[in-house]
Amino acid sequence: MFKRIFVVVLDSVGIGAMDDAAEYGDLGVNTLGNIARSQGGLFLPTLERLGLGRIAPLAGVAPVGRPQASFGKMAEVSKGKDTTTGHWELAGCPVFTPFPVYPEGFPAELIRQITALTGRAVLGNKAASGTEIIAELGEAHIKTGALIVYTSADSVLQIAAHEEVVPVEELNRIAAEVRAKVCTGEHAVGRVITRPFTGTPGHFVRTPSRHDFSLRPPQPTVLDLVRDSGRQVVGVGKISDIFAGRGLTESHSTKSNDHGAQTLLRLVRDIAGETLVLVNLVEFDSLYGHRNDCIGYARALQRVDGQLALILPELGVADLLLITADHGCDPTAAGTDHTREFVPLLVHAPGATGRDLGVRATFADVAATIAENFGLRPLPYGTSFLTEVGS
């Protein structure tokens, strides 16, 4: 048994279109592959040594003969391609009924409920890029105090407000009330998200004070099982938001990939006892994927690769490190939305020989592996790969 398991989710770092990608409008997508091609290759020496190049062809990343990690890729069985479905499935709780989406904006009655609840009018009410809609409506928001409400291809209701017009604490309270009183029943979107921003017209900038108000998973996840067994479950980044705080004994919010990687390094060095740590590094998705920024995405990958080089030597023989993703967000694809992709799987057990884990049928294999490692009852979904990586 491994005493400590660290799961690092590289948010949106997909590795090729799933077989049903055409049903999602995502034929031919490949986040990692297309970024590598667009940049003439990626320099990822740490991930290369772990075996990333053995999962799929990637320009610049060699398929090393003796990888330091076991390697494979995972398919998503959930009906979706977003943060909530991806993380819940990783934790053993796939989503088979799609969350509601609103490509034409939210119903008038829902908007009326938000206005009645908050005492503020609503601007926007359409599917839009977050940076573009604050550029378009930010000045009107400042003049009127109305909330900017918008969505995307995902099941989200996002509320943007200038921090000097609606302080972060008030915006969080508004979003919590919208989550509890408006986004319920048939309108139970996956997440209600705050989008605070600062600046002046023409120079608005979103701040790191975003907060996600998610639905609670409909059934226990591996986080619940590990916590209920008396072990530590630590969330880093937006993990607490994604699971609505459920299943965690400790949470560390982060403001960037760098902050997340630094927090992970500190936990690897300091945390004792039997522990599950889940880390989400969100900037691949939020700053680069959704903005079609291949150059920024590539640089972010290379930066995290360097940070992993500092983390790996700190791991002991009783530690297991899993590196994966929750969906794709191919910045070369048309549009700015998530993409339906396989996700990479790298499983590093210090001292163990890397093996080919193949194509896994569901992200829930991660949860099954964690449950088996800690001697917990199996969840309804997923097949453990624990014996394939050594223990």
N, C-alpha and C positions, 0 to 999 in steps of 0.2 A: 504493500500500500504506500502511495505517496502521501506525505504529511501535508504538503501544501500544493495547491493547484492554482496556477495563474492563467486566466483566459484573457487574451488581448484581442479586442474586436477593432479591426481597422475599418472604420465606418465607410461603407460603399466600395471597398476594394474588391470588386468582382473579378472573375477570371474566365469569362466566356459565356455566351448565350446558352441558356437552358433549352431543352428540346421544345418547350412550349412558349418560348420567347415571342414568337410571332403573334400569339394570342394577346400579348401585352403591348404590341407595337414595337418590339425590340429585336427584330431579326438582325443578326450580325453584330450585336453589341459585344464588347469585350473591354472592360475598363482597363485592366492591366495591359493586355495585349495591344490595344490601340494607343494607349499612352506611350508605351515602349516604342512602337512603330513610329509615332509622330515625332518622337524626340531622337530618333536614330539610335535607340537603345537606352536602357536604364542601368545606372551604376548602383547595384544593391549587393555589395559583397557579403554582408552578414546573412541576408535572406537567401542569397545564392548558396552559401555554405550549408544552410539549413535544408535546402532542397527545393526552393521555389521553382527553379528551372526544370525540375523533374515533373511538376504538375502539368504544365502546358508550355509550349514554345513561347519564350519572351525575348525579344531583341535585347542583347546586352547581358542577359542572365543565363549563365551556362548550366546545363543539366549535369551537375557534378556526379561522379561515380559513387562516392561514399558520403552521402549527405549526413549531417549531424542531427537531423530530425526525421521522423517518419512524415510522409507527405501524401496528400491526396486532395480531392475536392469534394464538395458536398452540394447536393441538390436541395431545393426548397420545396416542401410539399404544401406549405401554407398557400392560401389564395391571396397573394399580394407580393409586393416588392418594396416594403418599407421598413423603417426602423423597428416598429413595434412587432410586426409579424416575424421579422428576422431574429430579433433577440428572444422573443417568447419561444420560438421554435428551438433556438440554441439551448434554451433552458428546459426543453421537454414539453412545451405546450403549443403545438401547431395551431394555426387559425384556419379553419375550413370554410367559414362564412365570411366573405369579404366585408371589411368595414365600409361604411357609406362614403362615397366621394361626390364632389360637387363641381364638375368642370364648368358649369354655367353659373356658378355662384350659389349661395345659400337661399332657401325659400324665404319669401317675404315675412312669413310668420315667425321664423327663427330670428330674423333680424329685429323684428318688433319686440320679441322677448328680450333680446340683448339690450335694446334701448330702454325698455321698461325697467330692466334689472339694474342698469348702470346709471341711468339718467343722462346718458350721452348718445348723440346721434352716431350713425355709422357711415363711414366713407369706404369706397372700394367695392366690396362684396363681389369678388371675381377671382378666378385663378390667375396668379401672377407671380413673378419673381419678387422676392422680398426686397432686394435692393432697388429694383425698378419702381415698385409701388410706393416706397417712401420718397423716392425722387419725384414721383408724379404727384403724390397727395400730401407730402409732409408739410408743405407751407399752408395748405388749407386746414390741415389738422391743427397746426399751431394757432391759426386765427380763430378756429371754431371750437376747439377742444373735442371734436368728434373723434371716435376711435377708427383706426384703419383696420378693417377686417378683410381677410383674404384667405385663399386656400391654394392648393397645388394639385398635382395628379394624385398625391397621397391623401389618406383620410385624416386631414388636419383642418383645424380652424385656428388661424393665426391672428393675433391682435397686436398691432404695432402702435407705439405711442412714443412721443418725445419725452425724455426723462424730466424735462423742466415743465412739461404740461401735465403729464401723469407720472408721478414718481413710481419707481420700480415696485415699492411695497404696495401701492394702490393698484398697479397693473396686475401684480400677482394675485391680489385679492379678487379683482374683477375676473381674471381667468379661472380662478378656483370656483367662483360662483357660476360662471358660464358652464364649466365642466359639470358641476353638481346639479344645476337647475335647468339648463338649456340643452346641452349636448347629451341627451339621454334617449332611451328608447330607439326609435328608428333613426334618430340623429346622433347616435352614440359614436362619434368619430374616434379614431384611434388616439389622437392627441389634440389638446388645446394648448397652443404655444404662445408665450409672450415674446414680443420682438421689440424691446426698448431700443431707442436710437438717440443720438445727440447730433449737434451741429446746426448749420444754417442752410437755407435753401441753396441747392446746388452743391452742398458739401455735407450732406447727411451721412452718418456712419452708424451702423448697428453696433451695439455694445455687447460684451460677453455676459450680460446679466439675464440672458434668456432663461426661461423656465418652462419645462414641459409638464403638463398635467395629463397623465395617461389614464386609460382604463386600467382596472386591476385585472390580471390574468384570470380567466374563468375557472381555472383549476390549479392545484398546487404545481409548482415548478421545482426543479432541483434545488433552487435557492431555499425554498421552504423546507425541503427535506434535510438539507445540510444544517440549516439553522436549528430546526427542531431536534436534531440529533445532539445539540449542545456545542456544535463547532462554530467557528467564526465565518461569517460571509460578509465580505467587504466589497462595496461598489465604488468605482472611480469614474469620474466624469458624469454622464447623464444616466448611468445605470439606475440610480434611485428613481429618477423621473420615469424611465421606461417601465419599471415594474411598480410604479406608484408606491415606492418605499417598502414593498412587500418582500419578505425573505431575507432582508439585510440586518446585520447586527451593527454595521458601521458604514458610513458613506463619506466620500471626499469629492466635493465638487471641483471642477477644473475650468480654467479659462482658455485653454489652448492644448494642442497636441504636446507641446513642450512641457506644459504643466502636468499633463497626464503621465507622460513618460517619467518625469522627475518624481511624481508621486509613486509610480510603480517601483522605481528604483529604491526609494526609501522604504517601501513596504517589504520588498524582497530582502533588504538588509536588516530590517528591524522586527517584522512581525513573527511571532512565535506560535507554536501549537498548530493543531490541525485546522487548516484554513482554506477557504475558496475565495479567490480574488477575481473579480470581473472588471475589466477596464474597457472603456469606450474612448477611442480617439476620433473625434467628430470632424476635425477640420478638413479631412480628405473630401467629405461630403459637403459640408456647409460652405467652405470657402472656395473650393476648386471644382468639384463635380457639378454642382448646380450652376456654376458660373462659366462652364465650358472652358476652364483654364487648365489646359494640358501642361503648360510649363510649370505653373504653381503646384499642380498635383504631383508632377515628377519630382520637384524639389522637396515637397513634403514627404514623399516616400523615401527619398535619399536621406533626409534628416532623421526620420524614425529608424531607418536602417542603422545609422550611426549610433543612435541611442540604444538600440538593441545590442549593439556590440559592447556597450558598457554594462548592460543588465545580465547578459548570459554568464559571464564569469562569476557573478554573485550567487548563482543558483547552485544548490547542493544536490546530492544523490537522492535525497528524499523529496525533491521538487519536480513538478511537471509544468511545462509551459506550453500552452496552446495558442496559436496565432491563427485568426480566421477573420471573417467579415460577416455582414448581415444582409447585404444585397449589393447590387452594382449601382454606379452612377457614371456611365461612360461619358466623359466630357467631349468626345468626338461625335456623339450621336446627335440627331436632330432634337431640338428641345432641351430642356434643362432638368428633366425629371429622372427619378431612379430607373434603373434598368434591371430586367429579369435575368439574373446570371447565377451560375455556379459560384461558390465562394471557395477560396483556398483553405487548406488545412495543413498546418505544420505543427507537429507535436514533438517537443524536445524534452527528452529525459537524459540528463547529463550522464555520459558514459555508455548509453545504450546505442545500438546500431540502428540507423534509420531504415525504415521499411516502407514499402509501397502500400498505402492504405486504400488505394483504388478510388472509385467514385462511390461516395456514400449516398444512400437513398434519401437521407433527411438530415437537416442540421441537428435534429434531436439526438443524433449519435453522440454529440458532445455531452449532453445531459446524462445519457445512459452510461457513458464512461465515468463521469464524475460520481454518479450514484454507485456504480459497482466498486469504484476505488474506496469509497468510504463505507462500504458494506450496507448500503441503504436499499430499501425495496425498489424494484424496477418501476419506472414510469411506463405509461401505456405505449409510448412511441420511442423509437430509437434502438440501435444496436451498439453495444459497447465495443470499442476497439482497444480496451485496456491491455489484454494479453498480447496484442500485436506490437505494443510499444514498450513492453517490459514493465516490471513493477518491483 
